[in-house]
Amino acid sequence: METRISRRDVLKVGAAGAAALALPYAPVLRAKSASELDERRLPRPYAAAFRAPRVLTPVARDDVRGRSFGTLPVAPYTDITGPEYYGTEYYRITQKPTTANFISGVATTMWGYEGEVPGPTIRTYLRRDPRDGVKKPSRVVMQQINALPATHPTLRYVPWTSTHLHGSPSKPQFDGYAGDLTNPGEWKNYQYPNNCTPRTLWYHDHGVHHTAENVYMGLAAQYHVVDPELEDALDIPRFDPGLPVTDPRQYEFPLIISDVMFAANGQLMWDDDGESGVYGDVILVNGVPWPTMQVQPRKYRFRVLNGSLARGYRLRLSNGKPFQVIATDGGFMSSPQTVTTLTVGMAERYEIVIDFAGLAGQKVQLVNLGVKNARDFDHTGKVMQFQVGTSVLSTRGNTVPGVLGDPHPTMTLTPAMATATRRMELERSNGLWVINDETWDDVVRSRYERVFAHVEPNAVEIWEVTNSSGGWFHPLHIHLVDFQVLSRNGQPPRPEERGPKDVVYVGEGETVRLLMRFEHEEGRYMIHCHNLSHEDHDMMTQFQVGHHDIDCDSINTAPPKSGTPEPLEPQVEPAPEPEDPADDDPADPTETPEPTETPEPTGTPEPTPPAPTTTAPSTTPRRAPTTTTTAPTTTAPTTTAAPTTTRAPRRGTR
């Protein structure tokens, strides 16, 4: 259920809570390390072995076809009913405490999906339906159970959660809306239609005001939508589901890069640098400090995710050898891009292929050159090491073709198709992180009526984003849609950005122009900075697609539940209705049939069957919100203007 909580509510803590929040703080821009722990006890680079997260197996599955419905059409726009899915996979995931052995002799408390840090990977595949030969996704039902403690071990807040599948065109009630909170002891079933192109997604916590802390504790994992037919045709390095993740014949791996710091007792230390961001001094890859990975002298594919809270990375191989970028947030690029460095802002995903051929017997490091205004420490320039072997076990999937399939639909859009241009300014104003002079607290106090943009289903728009905040970059994430980066300060985007995106790195003083189509769902969706300290301190707003009643909002239609989680049972394909046998003697049209009596119900009535999990949209008329504030809009001459208001006056510190 959507919970209306303002930042003021969160800051109302007692004396004990205030003491817990008063964690050690010191400027770290030029510090040797960020941790309080004795430097001699910190992990050493390249001492630990690389580890891949396990792939989670569904608890159940079925082959019952269904359709993911979008929203009611609004003339002159077309209906946006989603494609059919081919069956459902059911997952049960428990958010619970665990420990990690980063420090010798210390069990560091973490939180993980299934008690794993990072959480297990979910891989779901497109399949051809034998009934019609059409390639279809499987729907995923993910039951998330909050089994976290009643309070955080040091910060003492209540660890409510809201799971966001980042990169998915989910319905509003399953998108991980920040106020759609699941408290400890509660659970919720999320539904994901996977009606998107093959891509690297990730699921992570999105609970309002505590996203940063919850992700820092470990609530993050990758999720892959895979087209095996396409990957086989391209013959790119790919995961073999028939082999364990530890098998040396696996040539595709997730790389979740993050950073942490340690208190004197070896537990995680929290210091968000005055709400600017957490910059740790220990780099983790898949939860392991600076690991060393054994590889063969051939091509490997890595699904790179920046899972840090505030640290951007500029990745490079220590030998300067180029590598190829084959996919971005939203899936495959039209053609691979060869680069020597790769800038990755928080929450961005890039699929890269590194060729270790010709490097047999050598050690190669993946290093971090850093980004502007980063807080760097002794070893934050290191990420991981590759130890190249001398033999190749398999040549399967050892190519990268010049064309990577059909163009992504977002990349076929042109600026001439846009019906409106909206402008967004990211600022630091009077101690507040703001978007167009407004914060998430403004949205809450408007009873969620306030929106940055009110767009129609299937509309194509340009959003122009300017960073005027000074010494910070902002990785801006727009929920629901993929977009095309048109330009950066009037220049073409970087080579690695020439694919479908859902996060854009907006550097200091930069203006980026984005092109997108709103083609999936109707409802309210979030826009925010993915520096999670910025997000938690209210650098977040929302947009609305289509028309709906805010008082009957879809976000509230799938609230979390308490008690024992319901079993995840596969559906059964309904049997066809039996045909009535033909009557040899046609009825006499003049004959009046005898009336039949309806028997009175007796005994205990049968329970009402549950509502279908995927239903067509209601035909009940919906009204637009009565008070909608939108961003400044420039509308194409041939199109009806989008709602426009002036920007709200600048507020001081509240």
N, C-alpha and C positions, 0 to 999 in steps of 0.2 A: 504494500500500500504506500502511496506517495505520502511522505511525511514532511510537513511544513516546518522546517528548522532554519533559523537564521544563524549567521555567524555569531551574533550576540549571545544566542542561547548556548552555543558551544563554549564561548569564553566565560560563561558564568560557572566558575569552578570554585570549590571550597578551598580552604587553606591547604589541605593535603594535596588536592589537585594542582594548586598553584606551585607547591614545592616540587611536585613531580615534573611540571612543565619547565621549571627553572634549570634546565640542563646546562652543562658547561658550554660556553660560547666564546670563541675568539676568532678574530679575522684570520682567514686561512689562505688568502690569495698567494702569499709568499712563504707559507709554512712548509716545513720539511714533511710533516705528516698531519693528518686530521685527527687521528685516533689518540685517545688518552692512554691506551695500552702501551706498555714498554715496547719500543720499536724492535727490540731483539726477539720479541715473542710474536710479532706479526708474521703472516705467511710469506714465504719467499717465492719470487717469480719462477715459474716453470718447474717447480718441484712436484706438483700434483699431476695426476693423469687426467686427461680429458674424459668427460662423461656425457653421454647423450641421454636426454630424458626418455623414459619408456613411453611406448605407444599404448594408449588405453584401449581396452577391449570393451565393446558395448555389453551391458548386462542382458540385453534382449534386442531383437530386431524383428521386423516384419516386412512383407512385400505388398502391403496395402497401399494402392495408389491414392493420391490426394492432390489437392490444388491449393497453392498459397495465394489467397486473395489479397489484392491490394486495396484500392479505395474506390469510392464512387466517382464516376467520371463527372467532370465539370465542363460543360460546353464552353468552347469548341474542342476541348481536349479529349483524347481517346481514353478508353477504359484501360486500367493498368492492372488487370488481373494477372497474377503471377503464373509462372509455368507449373506444370505438373511435377510432383516429386514421385520417386519410385521407392516407396517404402520408408520406414522410419527406423532409426537407430536410437537406442535408449541408454543414457549414461547416468550413473549416480556418482556424484563427487561431493566429498565432505571436506569442508574448510576446517582445519584443525591444527593444533600446535604440533611442532616437531622440534628436533634439535639438529644442529650441524657441527661438524668438527673442524672449524676453520683454524682454531687455536689449539695447540697441543695441550691435552689435559682439560679442556674446557668444552662443555656442551652448550653451544650458543642457541638460545631460544629463537625459533622461526615459526612462521605460519605458512602452511602450504595446502594447495588443493590435493586431497588424498594424503596429506602430510608429507608432500614431496616439494622440494625447492630446486628448480622451478617445478611447476606441476606437470603431470603427464600430458603428452601431446595427443591431440585428437586428430585423426585422419579420416576423412569421409570422401567417398569416390563417386564420380559420375559413372553411370551405367547405361547401357542401351536396353530399353524396354523391349522384350521379345514380342510384345503385342503390336507395337507400331514401329519398332526400329529407331525410335528417337532417344537421343542421349539425355538422361535426366539425373538430377541430384537425389540424394537421400535426405529426408528431413532428419534433424537431430532434436531429440528431447533430452535436455540436460537438467537433471535434478541437482540443485545446489543446496547443501545442508550446512548451515552455520553452526558448527560445533566449537567455535572459538570461546575463550574464557569470557567471563562477565566484564572484565576490564583489561586494557592493555597492561603488560607487566610493569611498565615504568611511567607511561604517559597518563594512565588511568582513565582513558576515555572508553566508552562502550563501543566495541568493534562491530558496529552494524556494517553490512556489506550490500553491494548491488553489483551483480556480475555483468560486465559489458563484453560482448563478443566484438572486438574492434576489427572493423572491416566488413561487417555483415549488414546487409539491408534488412534488419530485423524490424518487426512490428514494435510500436512504442512501448508496449507493456513488457517486451522481452529484450529491450535494448540496453538495460542497465542504466536507466534514467537515475540521476544522482540522488533524487529524493525517494526513489522506490526501494525502500530499505528492508533488509532481512536481518533481524536482530539475532543474537545468540539464542539457540534453542528453536529457531524457525527454519523453514525451508521453502523453496520455490522451484517450480518446474518452468524452465525456459525452453522456448521452441525456436529453432533456427531452420528456415526453409532452404538455405544454401543455394538460393536462386541468384548466384553470382558466378563470375568467371573463376577458373582455378586460381588460387592465390594463397599467400601466407597471411593468416589472421592470427590474432592472439586474444585470449580471454584473461581479463584482469579485473580487480576490484574497482568500483566507481562510486563507492559510498560517499555522500556529500561530506565535505570538510575533513575526511580522513582517508581519501584515496592514496595520498602520498605515503602515509604511515603503513597502510595495509599492503600496498605494493612493495614497499621497502622490507616489510616482514616476510615477503615471499609469495604473495597471491598473484601470480602471473604464470602463463603457460602459452605455448603455441597451439594453433589449430589450422589444419591444412585442408583445403578443398582441392582435390586432385582429379585430373583427367588422365587416367592411365593410357587410354588409347592415343591421346595427343603426345604424351611423353614418350611412348614407345615409338611413335612415328618420327619424333624429333631425335630420338636416341641420345638424349641428354643424360647426365648423371642423375640417377633417381633411386628412391628408396625401394627396397625389395620387401614387401610385406610378408614374404615367406621365410625370411631370415630374422634372427634376433637383431636388435639394434647394435649389439656388441660384435656382430659378425664382421670380420675384416673385408667381406665382399659388399658391405654397405658403402655407398659413395655419395649419399646425401644426408646432411645433418643440420639440425637447428643450432644457431649460435645466438643465445640470449645474453647480451652483454649488459652488465650492471656494475654498480660500485657501492661499497659500504665502508663504514668506519666502526671502530671498536672502543667501548668504554674500558676503564682500567680493569674491570672484572671479566673482560672477554665477551660481554654481551654487546649487541648492536647499540651504537651510540646515535642519538638523534640530534642533529644540529642543522637547521634549515637556513642558517645565515641570514637571520632577520627576515624570514619569509621569502628569501630570494631563491632558495633551492638547496638541496642536499648534495654536497660534493665529497664523496668518500675517497679514501686513499688506497683502497684495495679493490682491484678490478676483478670481477667474477665473470666467468663464461659458463653458462649452464650451472650456476651455483658453485663453481670451483674456482679458487683464486689462480689466475694466470696459468692455466693448464698447458700441458704438453700433449699433443695429439700425434699418434703414429699414423702416417699416411704412406701410400704407395706412389711411385713416380708416374702418375696419371692424373686425369681431371677429377675434381671433387666439386660438388655443389653444396653451398651453404646458404641456409635461410637466416639472414642476419636480422636481428631485432635489437634496437636500442631500448633496453628495459630500464635504463637509469632514470632517476627522478629529475635531474637537472643537467647532467653532463652530456654534452655533444661530443661526437667522435669524428676524427678525420683519419680514416684507416688507410694503411699503406703496408705493403710487404717490405721487410727489411732489406731485401736485395733489389728493390725498385722494380721488380718484374710486373708488367701489366696483368690485369685480370679482367674478366668480363662480367658485366651486369646484364642479367637476362630477364629480371622481373622486378617490379616495384610493388607498392602497397596493394594495388588492385589487380595484380596479375602480370602475365607476360608482356614484355615490350614487343613491338613489331619486329625489331632486330636487336641483336646484342650490342651493347656499348662497351668499348674497350677503354679502361681507365687505369691510372696508376694510383689515384687517391679516391676515396669515397667518403663524403660527408654524410653523417647519419645523425639526425636530430632524434630526440626522445620520441618513441613510439613508431618511428619510421621502420619499414621493412624493405630490405633489398635481397634478392636472390643473386648470388654471385657464383661464378665458376673460376676456380684457381687450378691451373695446370702445373703439377709438380714434375712433369716429364723433364728430364735433363738435370734434375736436382738430386739424384740418388745419393744417399749417404750424407746429405747435408741437413743442417738445421736452418729453418727460416722462421722468422718471427712476424706476427701480425702486430703492427705498432700503431699507436695513436699520436698523430701530430698535433692534436688539440685544435680547438676552435677559439675564436676571438673571445676575450674576457673570461676564459675558463679558469677555475681554481685548480691548479695543477700541483702535484706532489711528486716525491721522489720516483715513484714507480707507476704513475698514471699514464706514462707514455708507452707502457707495455700492455698488451692484451692477451696473447697466447703464443705458443710456439708449435711449429710443425717439425717433427722428426721424420725425414723422408727415408723410406726403406729402399731396398735394392731390387725388388721383384714386384711384378703386377699379377694379382690373382685372377683378374677378370678384365676383359676389354669391353664388357657390356656397358652401354651408356657412356661412351668416352668421346662424344663429339658435341659441338655447339654449332648448329646450322646458321646460315646467314639470315634466315627468316624463321620466326618463332610462332607460326600459325597466323590465323586471321587477325586483323587489327582489333584491339579492344574497342567496344562501342564508344566509350568516352573519348578515345583518341581520334574518332572520325568526326567529332563535333567541330564546327568552325565558329569564329566570333560572329559571323553574319547571322547565325541562327539564334543568337541571344536576344531575348525580348526585354531584358532589363540589365542594368549595371548597378551594383550596390557597393558602397564604400564602407570599410571597416578600419578603425584606428585602434592600435594596441598601445596603451600608455601606462606609465607609472604616475599617478596623480594624487598629490596630498597623502602619500603613504598607502595608496590603494592601487591594486592591479585592475585596470579597467578596459573594457571594450566599448568604444564610442561613449566614453564618460560614464558607463554604467557597470554595475557589478551584479553578481548572482543574488546578492541581498536585495537589490532593486527588483529582480524578477520575483523573488519570494514574497516581498511586500506588496507586489501587484497581484498577489494570488495567482501567479503564473500566467497572467494575461499578457505580460510584456514580452514581445518577441523582436529579434533583430530583423527578421524578414518574414513576410507572409507570401508564399509562392503557390502557384497552381500546379497540380499534378502534371507531369511531363514537360513543364516549362524548362527552357534552357536559359541560364543566366551567367553573367560575368560578375565575380566578386573581386574587388580590388582591396588588398589588405596592406596597410602601412604600419610599420613598427616605429613609433615615436617615443619609445620608453627609455631610451638612453643606452645603458651598458648591458643590455640583455637581449638575447635572441629568443624568439617564441616559436616553438613548433606547434602550429595551429592545426587542430583536428576538427573536421566537420563530420558529424555522424551521418549515417544513412547513404551518402553518395560517394562516388568516385569523381575526381576532377582532373582536369588537364592543366598543367602549369603553362600559361601562355608566355609569361615574361617575368624577369626579375630586374627591377630598375630599368625597364625598357629594353633589356638585352635578352637573348634566348635563354631558356633554362639550362642548368648544368646537364651534361650528357646523361647522368644517372636519373635525372628527373623527367626524361622523355618517355614516360609511361604513366599509367593510371595511378593516381595518388589519393590518399585520404588524410595525409598529414603533410604540411608544407613548412619548411624551415624558413622563417622570416627573420633575417639577420638584422643587426643594428642599423637603423636608418634605411632599411630596404622597403620597397613596395613590390608586391607580387600580384599578378593578375591570374585568376583562376576561372576556368570554364567548366560548367557542370550541367547535368540534366537531372531533374527530380522525378525519377521514373518508377519508384518502387512502392512507397507507402504514403499514407496520410497521417498526420498527427504532429506532435511536437518532438523535436530532436535537438540535441545539444551541440554547441560550438564552444571550444575552450582551448586554452593553452595547455600543452602536454608537459610543460614543466609543472609537475604535480603539486609543488608548493604554491605556484602561481594559481593553479586551478583551485586548490583548497582555500586559498585566500581570495577567492571570488572572481578570478579572471575567466568567467564563464557566462554564456548567455544561451539563448535557444532560438530556433526558427520553427515555423509552422508550414506544413504542406497541406493544402486543401482547407476545408471548412469543417469545424466540429465544435461541439458544445463543451466548453471548458469544465462545466459542472458535471458532465457525463463523460469525462475524458477516458480514452482507452488505456492510459497508463494505470488507471485504478482497476482495470477489469481482471487482472491476474495477481491479486495480492499474495504475499507470502502467507504460509500457514504455520501453526505451531503443532506440537505433538509428534507422534510417530509418522515419518514420511510415508506417503502412500506407495504401494508397490508399483513398479514400472512394468506394465503388462503389455505385450504386443497386441495390436488390433487384429481382428479376424476379417478376412475378405468376406463381405456378405454374399450369401448364396443367391443365385438368380431366382426370381419369383417363379413358382411353377405355373405352367399354363393351364387354364381351365379346359377340361376335355370338351370337345365339340358335342353339342346336343343334336342327336339324330332327328328329333322331332322339334321343329321350330315352334316357339311359343305362339299361341293364338293371340293376335293383337287385341282381340275383343275380350279376352279373358282377364279378369281382375285378379291379381295375385293376392294370396292371403297375407294379412299383416303378420309380421314377426315381432315377438316381444324381446326387448333388451333385458337380460337378466340383471337383477339387482346385485351389486358387488357384495361379496361375503368374505369374512375372514380379514386377514391383514393385507392391505394393498401392497402390491409390488413396488419396490423403490423406483423412483424416477430415474431413467438412464441419464448418465452424464451428458452434458452438452458436447457436441463434436469439438475436437481440438482445433480444427481449421474450418471456418465457416465463411460463407459469402457475406459481404458487407451488408449491413442493414439498409433497407430502402427508406427508413425514416429520415425526413429532411433534417439537416443539421444547420445550425446558425454559426456565423462567424463570431469570435469573441467581441464583446461590446467595446472593449478598450484595447486596441492593438497598436503598439508603438513599433514602427519599423525603421529600418536604416534608410538613409538618403538614397534615392533611386533615380537613375537616369534611364528613361524608357525609350525603346526603339520607336521611331515615328509611326509605324504601322500597327502598333500594339497598344491595347488599353493599358493605361498607367497602373503600376502596382501601388498599393497603399503607401503613402509617404507622410512622414511627420518630421519636424525639426528635432535636433538632438536635445536631450534633456540637459538642464543647466548642470555645470560641474559642481560636485559636492565636495565638502571637506572631509577630513577624517571623522568617522563616526565612532 
